[in-house]
Each structure stands twice: as structure tokens, then as C-alpha cells.
Amino acid sequence: MQIICEGLDLADAVLKVSKALAVRTTNPVLEGIKLVAEDDTLTLFSTDLELSIEKKIKAEVKEEGSCVVPGKFFSEYVKKLTNDKIELLLEQNNGLKIKYLDSEGYIQCFVENEYPDINLMDSKEYFGITTNNLKELINKVIFSVAMDDSRPILRGCLLEIKNSDIKAVTSDGYRLSLVQKPLTYSNIETSCIVPDKSLREISKILDDSDEQINVYVSQNFLMVDQGDTKIITRLLEGEFLNYKQIIMASSKDTVITVNKAQIVDALERASLLSKIGQNNLVKFDIKDDTMLLTSNSQIGNVKEKISIVLEGKDLLIAFNARYFLEAFRIIDDEFIKINFQGPTNPCTITPVDSTSNEYLYLILPVRMIN
């Protein structure tokens, strides 16, 4: 193998594929990046057997071939060479010579036939979505994925594709996030559960453009196809929680409309004190057209009064303030609606516009001890 390519292109490609390198693996070859030179293209590929990333760049291919380089070292090395043309030359002893300007480096490669053969998906079932919508869909639900392994299925995000929309749902058992976005095209109606790690890496690779990308779905895999970049993830097996039943059970005895910035500022101040008590508990006392937020600890208390529009009954209820703040920070609306169903049932955060179903965040209250 012998190729010449732009250092900036190579560094960008290595940065992308290195996101799928295995960490603390019993199979060292999974710490490698596979390079394949053919026609006028250099293809880079990495996998940890759950997430796989392929990136193609243009190159002058003088001799076709392939090798597997140590990923971490190769990544650190080539990112220092972005302003130069780089020549990669695979020698007979399975060493890769890296030549640039009047200098060169040398890397001993892995044994290539030990690298797993992972074929790209050939599914004909896919949906189209703009890059920015997919990125936003992920970012607005991923924060509420479960962080422990007590319920492994909750370490993933449920995707539901139906008609011309896609829904994403996550839950850690204490809260639930649901966001819906429009599709530009779809020839499937399905659901799947994607590991949170894979979605986080997909979000990092995506930009904020409005270009359409295609997402292919099979029984065991999902692939995001950006043309020169393909991201393949293994899907989780199992049944996700019945989120529709949970949401339908949430009636609206008390409904408030509130300025998001105002409640965020008040909650941030109140939660400073509640953190000292290590419970992050803030009481919501809803009465007339005001809501009093109260937090207490051994060093004092904080009371924050904010204006609201109230429909329904007065209410005293308590929550973990962090759950509200994390949801509010990714909502773009100036005003939001919070729907309560008594002091012991979950509340939901929804858009003020009753016809909008773009998002719904559900949060369980904390039981108060008198």
C-alpha cells in the first residue's frame, strides 16, 4: 500500500473514526484503525463491536492495499501534521512509514487478518432526516438515559419511526424524555433501541446543517449514512418501558404556565442550598398566581417567589431540582407549561401551544416527610 493525501483530511478522518476505538479490551486489534487504499480513495474504519465508524477521503493511490494501525498513537501523530501532504507506505515487514516534508515516522501495524470483518448494512429500509433535526433529537433526550446497569434496556434510547415522524424516548426510572421530529422521507414503520454511547458519538459527528442524511434500520443494527461517513451501531435487545401508558396516566389537576428563564434562575438559586443537604429537594408551593420555591439545609433556607398563570387546584409538591434544570436547559421556548396530578404523581413539562407535540418531559416527585 502506498498513498498520498492531505494531512488535514487525514487528521479529520482519524478523529472521527477514533470515536469507535475499543477501550480496555481483551482483543488488542480492536484498538486499531483499519486503512484500505483502492481506486482514488483511502477508507478508514474502526469498531469496538458495538459501534463502528467508516470515513472515506480522497487520496492519490500509487499502490492499493490495507493495514491496521494502532489507533491512539496514529490519531495523536497525524493531528500534528495537518498542514502537510502525507505519504503512507506499507512495507513488507507490516510496518507503516509516514512521510511528510523532509521527515518520516514509522509504526508497526497489527496483524490484519485478526481484525473483525464487519460488513456495512445493505438494508433497503431507511428514513431521511435533516442533520440538525437528528442532532437535536438526540441531544434533547440523551441526558435522561439511565447511568447504572440495574436495568440495561434503560441504557438505550427508544426510536419510533411512524408515518412522517420520529420519536425518541429515554428514561432513568425517575424521569422520562420524549421528543418528536419530522422526517423528510421514510419507507419503514418500526422501533428500535439504540445504546446511549452510540447516540452520543453520532451527535458529536453530526453538524448543524439542514442537509438530509439517511438512517438505515435492520433487526440488529442501525446505520447513519452521511455519504463519506457511515456510523453503524448494534441495537439493544429487549422491551422498553411502556411510556405511552405512563404518559396517559398523567392527568392535569393543576396546570401552570411560567417564564422559563425566571423559573430556571429561581431553581438554580434554591438548589444551591438544597445541595448542601445532599438531597437536592425543592418544594413547589403553588397558590393563586404565584409559585413559592423553598429549599432548606442545616445552614439556612431560600425562598423564591415567581409569577405564574394557574389553572386548577393549589398544590404543595417537592422535586429533585436537578431533573427540572436539566430539562429546562434544552428547551428553547420562552414560556412552558407544567402539568401536575397531585402531590405524589409525576408532572409533565409540555409546550404552551396545546397543538404542539414536539416534546414532553415527565418527572417523579419526592415524597415529603412532615
HUHU-V687943 format. One record per pair of residues at least 4 apart in sequence whose ideal C-beta (glycine too) atoms are under 6 Angstrom apart, sorted by sequence separation. I is the first residue (numbers start at 1). J is the second residue. If there is no record, write none. Layout:
[[I | J] [I | J]]
This chain:
[[5 | 9] [14 | 18] [70 | 74] [91 | 95] [129 | 133] [136 | 140] [138 | 142] [194 | 198] [263 | 267] [267 | 271] [341 | 345] [5 | 10] [25 | 30] [37 | 42] [47 | 52] [69 | 74] [81 | 86] [99 | 104] [129 | 134] [161 | 166] [171 | 176] [194 | 199] [217 | 222] [225 | 230] [258 | 263] [275 | 280] [286 | 291] [296 | 301] [351 | 356] [90 | 96] [274 | 280] [36 | 43] [46 | 53] [97 | 104] [98 | 105] [160 | 167] [170 | 177] [216 | 223] [224 | 231] [274 | 281] [284 | 291] [285 | 292] [295 | 302] [340 | 347] [22 | 30] [89 | 97] [146 | 154] [274 | 282] [22 | 31] [35 | 44] [45 | 54] [97 | 106] [146 | 155] [159 | 168] [169 | 178] [215 | 224] [223 | 232] [294 | 303] [338 | 347] [339 | 348] [21 | 31] [350 | 360] [33 | 44] [34 | 45] [44 | 55] [95 | 106] [96 | 107] [157 | 168] [158 | 169] [168 | 179] [214 | 225] [221 | 232] [222 | 233] [282 | 293] [283 | 294] [293 | 304] [338 | 349] [87 | 99] [270 | 282] [348 | 360] [349 | 361] [33 | 46] [43 | 56] [95 | 108] [96 | 109] [157 | 170] [167 | 180] [213 | 226] [221 | 234] [222 | 235] [282 | 295] [292 | 305] [336 | 349] [337 | 350] [86 | 100] [348 | 362] [41 | 56] [42 | 57] [94 | 109] [165 | 180] [166 | 181] [220 | 235] [290 | 305] [291 | 306] [337 | 352] [17 | 33] [84 | 100] [346 | 362] [347 | 363] [42 | 59] [84 | 101] [154 | 171] [165 | 182] [166 | 183] [291 | 308] [335 | 352] [30 | 48] [346 | 364] [81 | 100] [164 | 183] [289 | 308] [277 | 297] [40 | 61] [274 | 295] [276 | 297] [289 | 310] [202 | 224] [273 | 295] [327 | 349] [67 | 90] [270 | 293] [37 | 61] [273 | 297] [21 | 46] [65 | 90] [145 | 170] [192 | 217] [270 | 295] [315 | 340] [20 | 46] [22 | 48] [38 | 64] [144 | 170] [146 | 172] [317 | 343] [17 | 44] [20 | 47] [37 | 64] [69 | 96] [141 | 168] [161 | 188] [162 | 189] [190 | 217] [266 | 293] [287 | 314] [20 | 48] [37 | 65] [144 | 172] [184 | 212] [194 | 222] [286 | 314] [17 | 46] [67 | 96] [141 | 170] [161 | 190] [202 | 231] [273 | 302] [286 | 315] [36 | 66] [13 | 44] [20 | 51] [137 | 168] [144 | 175] [160 | 191] [285 | 316] [20 | 52] [35 | 67] [270 | 302] [20 | 53] [144 | 177] [159 | 192] [284 | 317] [3 | 37] [34 | 68] [127 | 161] [270 | 304] [327 | 361] [158 | 193] [198 | 233] [283 | 318] [1 | 37] [17 | 53] [32 | 68] [33 | 69] [141 | 177] [5 | 42] [32 | 69] [156 | 193] [157 | 194] [281 | 318] [17 | 55] [32 | 70] [33 | 71] [69 | 107] [141 | 179] [156 | 194] [266 | 304] [3 | 42] [16 | 55] [32 | 71] [140 | 179] [156 | 195] [194 | 233] [282 | 321] [31 | 71] [69 | 109] [266 | 306] [280 | 320] [323 | 363] [33 | 74] [68 | 109] [155 | 196] [195 | 236] [280 | 321] [13 | 55] [67 | 109] [68 | 110] [137 | 179] [157 | 199] [280 | 322] [192 | 235] [193 | 236] [263 | 306] [13 | 57] [68 | 112] [137 | 181] [262 | 306] [319 | 365] [320 | 366] [68 | 115] [193 | 240] [318 | 365] [319 | 366] [9 | 57] [133 | 181] [317 | 365] [318 | 366] [21 | 71] [258 | 308] [271 | 321] [318 | 368] [145 | 196] [256 | 308] [257 | 309] [18 | 71] [5 | 59] [129 | 183] [256 | 310] [267 | 321] [3 | 59] [4 | 60] [127 | 183] [128 | 184] [255 | 311] [18 | 75] [128 | 185] [142 | 199] [255 | 312] [267 | 324] [3 | 61] [254 | 312] [267 | 325] [127 | 186] [253 | 312] [254 | 313] [2 | 62] [253 | 313] [2 | 63] [14 | 75] [138 | 199] [254 | 315] [1 | 63] [125 | 188] [1 | 65] [14 | 78] [139 | 203] [264 | 328] [138 | 203] [52 | 118] [11 | 78] [176 | 243] [10 | 78] [11 | 79] [135 | 203] [260 | 328] [11 | 82] [47 | 118] [135 | 206] [7 | 81] [8 | 82] [169 | 243] [7 | 82] [131 | 206] [10 | 86] [131 | 207] [132 | 208] [259 | 335] [260 | 336] [7 | 84] [32 | 110] [131 | 209] [132 | 210] [257 | 335] [7 | 86] [130 | 210] [131 | 211] [156 | 236] [257 | 337] [4 | 85] [5 | 86] [29 | 110] [34 | 115] [130 | 212] [131 | 213] [158 | 240] [256 | 338] [4 | 87] [128 | 212] [255 | 339] [3 | 88] [29 | 114] [153 | 238] [281 | 366] [29 | 115] [128 | 214] [254 | 340] [2 | 89] [153 | 240] [252 | 339] [126 | 214] [127 | 215] [253 | 341] [1 | 90] [126 | 215] [253 | 342] [126 | 216] [251 | 341] [250 | 341] [125 | 217] [123 | 216] [121 | 216] [123 | 218] [257 | 352] [250 | 346] [121 | 218] [250 | 348] [121 | 221] [121 | 223] [51 | 198] [175 | 323] [56 | 228] [55 | 229] [54 | 230] [180 | 357] [53 | 231] [180 | 358] [52 | 232] [179 | 359] [19 | 201] [51 | 233] [178 | 360] [143 | 326] [50 | 234] [177 | 361] [176 | 362] [175 | 363] [16 | 205] [140 | 330] [174 | 364]]
